[in-house]
Each structure stands twice: as structure tokens, then as C-alpha cells.
Amino acid sequence: MNDANPKYAVETIKVNADGTRTVKYTTQFEDGNLSKIKTSTLFPESWSDKSIVDSVNKIGNTKPIGVRPSTGETLYRGTVNGVEIDVIKKGNDITAGYPVGGKPTP
């Protein structure tokens, strides 16, 4: 369990082959209540914030692999330094970018 940030409690469930981490976490709100426990995949701990942003931008500048007709959002997928990354854009704006940890977005 990692409590480095007082608003989050994070537990690493496993380290994936690509160095990404699957974690479970909860958030504490201002009123003291806790969110539901959520699962997420995080970039490798060795990656700097700049490396993460640069990698997400790099993938977001490739050719989209899919479009969500209802919203017009586009999905991009690529690999940087052995880590597969999915990026979602609305128009030219990146709305999400994350490592897939071996489980790409369907």
C-alpha cells in the first residue's frame, strides 16, 4: 500500500512484463468519504512525467485505428520503449492516454 499522496491509497497488484503496474486505488474526498476501489494501469515507475507526455503525444500523432461514431472520438495505439499505449482524442485534443498493460482497449 502506498500512501505518498494523502488523498489516495494505492496498492500494486502486479508488475506487468512491460514494466507497467496494475494497481487498485481509492480516493478520499474533502468530506472524508472514500470512493469505490478502482483498478488502473500505470506507466513504469522509471518513466519521467516528460517521457509519459512525449509518448502519449507521439502515439496521438499517428493514424487512428478507430472512431466512436456517437462522439467522434478517435482511438490511437502504439508502442514506445516496449510499452503499448492507447490514446483517445476528440478533434485535435487528447482526452486520455494510458498504458494498456497487455490488455488493449476493445
C-alpha positions, 0 to 999 in steps of 0.5 A: 500500500502506498500512501505518498499522496494523502488523498489516495491509497494505492496498492500494486497488484502486479508488475506487468512484463512491460514494466507497467503496474496494475494497481487498485486505488481509492480516493478520499474526498474533502468530506472524508468519504472514500470512493469505490476501489478502482483498478488502473494501469500505470506507466513504469515507475522509471518513466519521467512525467516528460517521457509519459507526455512525449509518448502519449503525444507521439502515439496521438500523432499517428493514424487512428485505428478507430472512431466512436461514431456517437462522439467522434472520438478517435482511438490511437495505439502504439508502442514506445520503449516496449510499452503499448499505449492507447490514446483517445482524442476528440478533434485535435485534443487528447482526452486520455492516454494510458498504458494498456498493460497487455490488455488493449482497449476493445 
